[in-house]
């Protein structure tokens, strides 16, 4: 039988590493639940008392950025299409300058708890609620994928129980987020970032290194221009106005430290660790989903509940915030099950959800900050139009997709033992979703063009 068809299984060492990683994360949550102010106020639970330093927040941003979707998807992209994708890092670094010097100063000086509070101050309460609900939808859908995909990969490679992985890791993340609040989220992110760092692997063999492609053709899968410019706007969307990241800035001691931690993060975005062990991949999503649970609890409390109950006591608000974090943890676990039931189509939509929703949300904030004559009617119309366009393009590009040139893979398994077959197997899992519904590059040219510049056009 072909060795590639063998199922691997967890060894005692694998189980030990898996247990230590989850146990350490849970221990950090318990420590912050029992130390300091013991998470008795919303300021401590949701914003870490606005007293976090530059280094832990910067490492936390790295951990949240390095989701399991990226860890599995980016190696698969490079495996089949070469290393042209690396050039998106140029856009990442440039794209963080605007959040650091425009968005952070505005949001930090207002002493907000939720980024969407700005939308009410600038436009109206209706715009704030629309922005909040859009963020909740975006995050819950994407977190379902972040939970499901690494568990699916682990199951495909080792036969490890799919729902055992989902439930154990998902519940541990929910528990330490609910107990320890944002402090636990940030410090577990620091721990998980240190675990994820690894050395670069040799990728010269097999033609994995591709040069600088300056082809201006916008229908190409990846060129320097589409990646670098697209990376700029992606960073504006993720690190300028996304609540999961804004909450880290607001937890910093000073505005200067908030800017410094983002600048520190920008210098490390290109050197992401893509060559990770399977066990590390299986828990890598903890940093992403724990941040999401905390930010979802924050926006729900600050944007939807507190305005309706302004006289709510601090103790009750804190207990409700913890209950919301637990609720969203369970909701995202349920979304992982929905992802499993619906298969490839929902996976493709979930993979595109940040681009489809991030552009219009970024547009709201840019409209408010850069166009003083804009009003709430224009903001709502722009949000509705942007979401309509981006969902049409996003769903359309699932059917009409540019495939791009592929690298040779005929010799990739030479000299590869069964015990080291994980990377190839995980890549196969990721490619299942990459290759679905691929058609000729020039088909439906309008959708292809807008797909490449989705965030920029819906902005």
C-alpha positions, 0 to 999 in steps of 0.5 A: 500500500502507498505510504501516503494512504496510511493514517498516522496516530498520536504518540505519547509525546504528541499527547503530552505536548498537546496537553501541556499547551492547553494546560498552560493556557488554562493555568494562565487564565486561572492565574489572572482570575485569582490575582490582581483585581480578580476580574471584578470590574468591566475595565479589568475584564474587558480592557485589562485595566488599560495597563498592559505593556508594549511587549505582551500586546505586540506578541498578542497581536502576532498570535491573533494574526497567525490564525490556523487558517493562515497556518494551513492555507498559506503553506498550501498556497506556496506549495502549489503556486510558489512564494510570490505570496511573500510580497504581501508582507510589504503591504503589511508593513506599510499598511500598519503606518496609518493605523499607528498614526491615524486610527490609534490616536483618535480612538485612544484619546476618546478612551473608548471601550468599543471601536464602534462607539466612535461611529455613534459619536461621529454619526448616529446610534443607528450607524453604531449598531449596524457596525457592531452587528456587522462585526459580530456576524463577521467574527462568528462566521470566521471563528467557526472556520478557525475552530473547525479547520485545524481539527479537520486537518488533525483528523485527516492526518492522524485519525484523531477524533474531529469533535474531540479536538473541537470540543477540548480546545474550544472549551479550554479557550472559552474557559480561560477567556471567561475566567481571566478576561483580556489579561488572560487572552494577552498572556496566553497569546504571548505563550502561544507566540513563543511556541509558534516561532520556529526556524525557516525551512529550506524551500529551494527544492521543488521550485518553491522560491519565485522571484519578483513578479511586476506583471501589471495584469490584474487578472493574475492570481498574485503579483507584487502590485495586487499583494502589496497594495492589497496588504496595505488595505487589509492591514487598515481593516484588521489593525485600524478598526477591527475590535479584536485589535483595537481592544489591545491598543485601548488596554495599553498604558499610554497612547505612545505605548499603543503606537509602539506595540503596533510598530513592533508588530509590523517588523515581525509580520514577514517573519511568520512561522509557517513550518509548524508541527501538527500539534502546534497547528491544532492549538494555534487557533486558541489565540485567535478565538480567545481574542474574538470571544473577548471582543464579542463580549465587549461590543455586545456589552458596550454597544448593545446592552449598556446603552439600554440599561445605563444604570446597571451596576458594575458587578452585574455588568462584569458578570454579564460580560463573563457570561457573554464571553462564555456564550460566544464561545459556545456559539462559535463551537456551534458555528464550527458544526454548521461549517462541518455540515455545509461543507465546501461552500460555507468554507469558501465564504468563511475564508473570504469573510474578512475581505467581504465585511472588512472593506465596508467597515473600514470605509465607515471609519475612513468616512468619519475621520477624513470627510467632515461633511459626511452624515449618517445617511451617507454612512448607512448607504455606503455600508449597505452598498459596500456590503452588497458589492463585496458579497456579490463579488465574494460569492461570485469568485467562489465559482469564478476563480483564477487558478494561477501557475502551479509549481512542480510537486512530483518529487516532493515526497522523495526521502520522506518517511511516514513519521514525517508525512504530516506537512504533505497531508495537511497541505492535501487537506488545504488544497481540497478547498483551494481547488474547488470550482476553479475555472479559466483565468479569463472567465467572468473578467468583472468578478475577477478584477473586483475580487483582486481589489475587493477591499479597496473598491468596497472601501 
